[in-house]
Amino acid sequence: MPQMPDKDPSFWALALTALRENGLAMVLTFALTWLRIQYDAKETTPWRQFIEATLGALIVMVVGLTVKEFGFSIAWSFATAGFIGVLGVEWARQLGRRWAERKADEL
């Protein structure tokens, strides 16, 4: 039987640190997204509602990690949490697509 490689707990330490630092913004995004979905009544199944709210929270976590890496204020992640929560994941996807198309046209 092959030996298991040595496990490095630093991944879990980094994941817990990211959740600790961005957890409040992620919860805010999840709650706002869930409430917006309930208000709009576009997603009918609870599973799809949960997935969209979770995607919004994960987007905010990535933005929070990026903001921290560039040395900007953590307020940017809260601003993103508000925008994603109120406007939705689909709006963020369309905005990212337009930005990428513009950058591709510049090349």
KAGIRA-V269797 format. One record per backbone hydrogen bond with DSSP energy under -0.5 kcal/mol. NH is the residue of the N-H (numbers start at 0). CO is the residue of the C=O. If there is no record, write none. Layout:
nh:NH co:CO
nh:NH co:CO
This chain:
nh:8 co:6
nh:10 co:7
nh:12 co:8
nh:13 co:9
nh:14 co:10
nh:15 co:11
nh:16 co:12
nh:17 co:13
nh:18 co:14
nh:19 co:15
nh:20 co:16
nh:21 co:17
nh:22 co:18
nh:25 co:21
nh:26 co:22
nh:27 co:23
nh:28 co:24
nh:29 co:25
nh:30 co:26
nh:31 co:27
nh:32 co:28
nh:33 co:29
nh:34 co:30
nh:35 co:31
nh:36 co:32
nh:37 co:33
nh:38 co:34
nh:39 co:35
nh:40 co:36
nh:41 co:36
nh:43 co:41
nh:48 co:44
nh:49 co:45
nh:50 co:46
nh:51 co:47
nh:52 co:48
nh:53 co:49
nh:54 co:50
nh:55 co:51
nh:56 co:52
nh:57 co:53
nh:58 co:54
nh:59 co:55
nh:60 co:56
nh:61 co:57
nh:62 co:58
nh:63 co:59
nh:64 co:60
nh:65 co:61
nh:66 co:62
nh:67 co:63
nh:68 co:64
nh:69 co:65
nh:70 co:66
nh:70 co:67
nh:71 co:66
nh:75 co:72
nh:76 co:73
nh:77 co:73
nh:78 co:74
nh:79 co:75
nh:80 co:76
nh:81 co:77
nh:82 co:78
nh:83 co:79
nh:84 co:80
nh:85 co:81
nh:86 co:82
nh:87 co:82
nh:87 co:83
nh:91 co:87
nh:92 co:88
nh:93 co:89
nh:94 co:90
nh:95 co:91
nh:96 co:92
nh:97 co:93
nh:98 co:94
nh:99 co:95
nh:100 co:96
nh:101 co:97
nh:102 co:98
nh:103 co:99
nh:104 co:100
nh:105 co:101
nh:106 co:102
